Amino acid sequence: MANETTAFNEKIIAEFRANNGVVGAPFEGVPLLLLGNTGAKSRASRTNPLAYTTDGDDLIIIASFAGADKHPPWYYNLLANPEVTVEVGTEQFTAVASVVDESDRTRLYTQMESQMATFTDYREKTKRVIPVVRLRRT
């Protein structure tokens, strides 16, 4: 599964970069960013394509892992190394990632669900509370 996910992500990343941040199915029309982070254990550079929403000037990503019963690896990377790079369209910038507390988590998760119904499926699929992460430009 990990190799399939890596191959899938690499295809999306290449398409994103070749088309100024625009990709086709299955993410056609979805606000997508590329999150660059450092591996918590490996210290290796990682890049993940992620759907996002906004909250003011901040970008919001969801650690849904497609509704799996565990958090995605990139979430643990952010906890260990919160300084990240973000690519949106043709723009690239640095940001600091922080986990949103419950007072905003539900509101922002619901906002993402209104943009992409699959996030409702992810929430219903797992018993864990899915973390919401704020990316604030530095």
N, C-alpha and C positions, 0 to 999 in steps of 0.2 A: 504493500500500500504506500509506503513512504516513497519508493521510487516512482510510482504512478503519480503521486501528488507533486513530487519534484519536477517531473517531466511536464505535467500540466501547468504548473506555475511558471516554468521556464518559457513555455509557449506563450502564455499570457503576457509575461514581462517583455518578451521580444516584440510581440504585436503592439503592446502599449508604447514602447520606445520608438518603433518604426512608424507609428501613426499619430505622434504627438498626444499620446494619452487616450486615444480612442481604440476600443477593442470591439470585436463582434461577439456573437453568441459564445458562451452563455451569459456574457456580461454586457451585451449591447444595451446602451442607454443607461447603464448603472454608473453612478459616480464612483470612479475607481482611482486608487492611489497606489503607489509603490512605497512600501515601508522598508527602509534600510536600517538594520540593527546589528548588534554584535552578539554572538552566541554567549550565553551565560557561562557555559563550561568550556566550550571550544575556543572562544574568543574570535571565531571566524565571522566574516561578514556574511550577512543573510539579507535576502530581499524577498518580500512577500507582497503579492497583489491583494488588496483588500478593498471592499466596498466601504464607503464612508458617508457620514452626514456632517452637518456643521452645527456649531453652537457659537454664535457671534463670529469672531475671527478664528476660532479653534476648529480643528478637524476632529471628528469623533469616529473611532473604530470599535468594533465589537469582537470580543474574544470568544466567538461562538463555536469554532471548530466544527461547523456543520451540525451542531447539536450533540456532539460526542460527550461522553461523561467525564472528560478531562479537558483542561485548558490547552490551547494550542501552544506548541513550542515557542513561538514568537512572543507570547505573553510572558513567559518566564524570562526570556531574554530582556524584555523591557523592564521587568522588575529589577534585574541585576544591572542593567545598563540603560538608563532612561534617555540618554542622548541618542537621537535617531536622525536619519535623513528621510525626507519625504519628497516624492515626485508626484506632481499633479499637473496633467497636461504637459506643457513644455517647461514648467517651472520646477526647480529643485531648491530645497531649503532645509535648514536644520531645525529641529524641534526637540522639546522635552516631553516625554510621555509620562502621564500620571493616571492612576486608576481613579475613576470617579466614585465619590461616596454615594450612598444610597439615596440621599436627598435629590440627586440629579440622575442617578443610574436608570431608574424606571422611566423617567421622562424621556431621556435620550434613547433608551432602547425602544420605547414605543414610537418615537419619531422615526427610528430606522425601520421598524416594522411597517410604518405607513409608506415608506419609500420602496421597500422590498418585502413582500409577503413571506419569502422564504425564512426571514428571521423569526416569524411567528412559529413556523415549523420547527426551527432549531430550538426555540424556547420550550415548546411542547414536548420535544423529543428527549430532553434531559431533566434530571432532578437538580442539577447544580445551578447556582445563581451565576448567570453568564456575565462576566466583567465587561464594563464599558471603559474605554481608555480615551483620554483627551490628549491631543497633540497640539502643543502650544509653540508657536514659532519663537526662536531665540534670536 
